[in-house]
Amino acid sequence: MSEQSDPIFARIARRYDFINTLLSFGREQAWRRRGIVHLPAGRVLDLGSGTGAADPVLSEFDVVGLDPVPEMLRLSPMSDRVVAIGESMPFADESFDGVFSAYVFRNLTSIDETLAEIRRILRPGGKAVIVDLGRPRNPMLRLVHRIGSAIALPLAGLIVRAPADYWYLHKSLDKLPPVEELYAGGPLTVERTWRMGPFGFVYGAVLTK
Ligand SMILES: C[S@@+](CC[C@H](N)C(=O)[O-])C[C@H]1O[C@@H](n2cnc3c(N)ncnc32)[C@H](O)[C@@H]1O
């Protein structure tokens, strides 16, 4: 595995799944599953696959896991794993039926470049399913959520002795526009978006080539 490591995920790799389950009240797999039902059968890329947490719910697909952080990928049960970034993927044009990506898009260096790469590697009619965290749509709920995450995330970070990394996670929730705007006008067609979780701060999107 080559080394192109994101220092945050390299540091928290071993504690990632535990803290993710804690912070999502055990719902993070259900939120992935709600997206996965929209994937077409066949060869699927798990973009930013991390520790391979989606592996059990991707069992009916021929899955390739891609992640830039070897420390995360090393913990993954996926048999086909590639160290790379979403912005530049070492795959042939039109070589995947679907792309799945959970809790990754806030961490990308370039969403535009990654979406262009997804379009390139998808076969015509292929689908990308994206699940990620953001903020509630309603301004009042957004404020409540922002205050809550400013308290809860650094506390969770203390448990795993990485408070600064979890402060970054709190900040990252405000990084992107809401899902209803984020993918519109991009290289893929927005088929549907939806919100889940407390106050709707988790989103799903299905994009088609
Ligand atoms: C919050 S974790 C999510 C992991 C996994 N998808 C899951 O559902 O548990 C975010 C992952 O995105 C990866 N990542 C960060 N920057 C990336 C990039 N530019 N391209 C692809 N993956 C990236 C990180 O290494 C990390 O494993």
The ligand as a Tripos MOL2 file, in Angstrom:
@<TRIPOS>MOLECULE
LIG
   27    29     1     0     0
SMALL
NO_CHARGES

@<TRIPOS>ATOM
      1 C1        -15.4150    9.3250    8.2580 C.3       1 LIG1
      2 S1        -14.4500    8.1630    7.3850 S.3       1 LIG1
      3 C2        -15.6880    7.1570    6.5920 C.3       1 LIG1
      4 C3        -15.2060    5.7670    6.3140 C.3       1 LIG1
      5 C4        -16.2460    4.8040    5.7290 C.3       1 LIG1
      6 N1        -16.7320    5.2700    4.4500 N.3       1 LIG1
      7 C5        -17.4090    4.5650    6.6670 C.2       1 LIG1
      8 O1        -18.5650    4.5980    6.2220 O.co2     1 LIG1
      9 O2        -17.1580    4.3060    7.8590 O.co2     1 LIG1
     10 C6        -13.8680    9.1640    6.0620 C.3       1 LIG1
     11 C7        -12.8910    8.4360    5.1650 C.3       1 LIG1
     12 O3        -12.6290    9.2510    4.0210 O.3       1 LIG1
     13 C8        -11.3000    9.0620    3.6590 C.3       1 LIG1
     14 N2        -10.8490   10.1780    2.8000 N.ar      1 LIG1
     15 C9        -10.3410   11.3710    3.1880 C.ar      1 LIG1
     16 N3        -10.0080   12.1020    2.1140 N.ar      1 LIG1
     17 C10       -10.3190   11.3360    1.0260 C.ar      1 LIG1
     18 C11       -10.1770   11.5370   -0.3980 C.ar      1 LIG1
     19 N4         -9.6860   12.6780   -0.8950 N.pl3     1 LIG1
     20 N5        -10.5840   10.5340   -1.2160 N.ar      1 LIG1
     21 C12       -11.0950    9.3820   -0.7140 C.ar      1 LIG1
     22 N6        -11.2390    9.1560    0.6080 N.ar      1 LIG1
     23 C13       -10.8630   10.1160    1.4650 C.ar      1 LIG1
     24 C14       -10.5760    8.9820    4.9870 C.3       1 LIG1
     25 O4         -9.3090    8.4060    4.8700 O.3       1 LIG1
     26 C15       -11.5380    8.1560    5.8200 C.3       1 LIG1
     27 O5        -11.2440    6.7950    5.7850 O.3       1 LIG1
@<TRIPOS>BOND
     1     1     2 1
     2     2     3 1
     3     2    10 1
     4     3     4 1
     5     4     5 1
     6     5     6 1
     7     5     7 1
     8     7     8 2
     9     7     9 1
    10    10    11 1
    11    11    12 1
    12    11    26 1
    13    12    13 1
    14    13    14 1
    15    13    24 1
    16    14    15 ar
    17    14    23 ar
    18    15    16 ar
    19    16    17 ar
    20    17    18 ar
    21    17    23 ar
    22    18    19 1
    23    18    20 ar
    24    20    21 ar
    25    21    22 ar
    26    22    23 ar
    27    24    25 1
    28    24    26 1
    29    26    27 1
@<TRIPOS>SUBSTRUCTURE
     1 LIG1         1 GROUP 0 **** ****
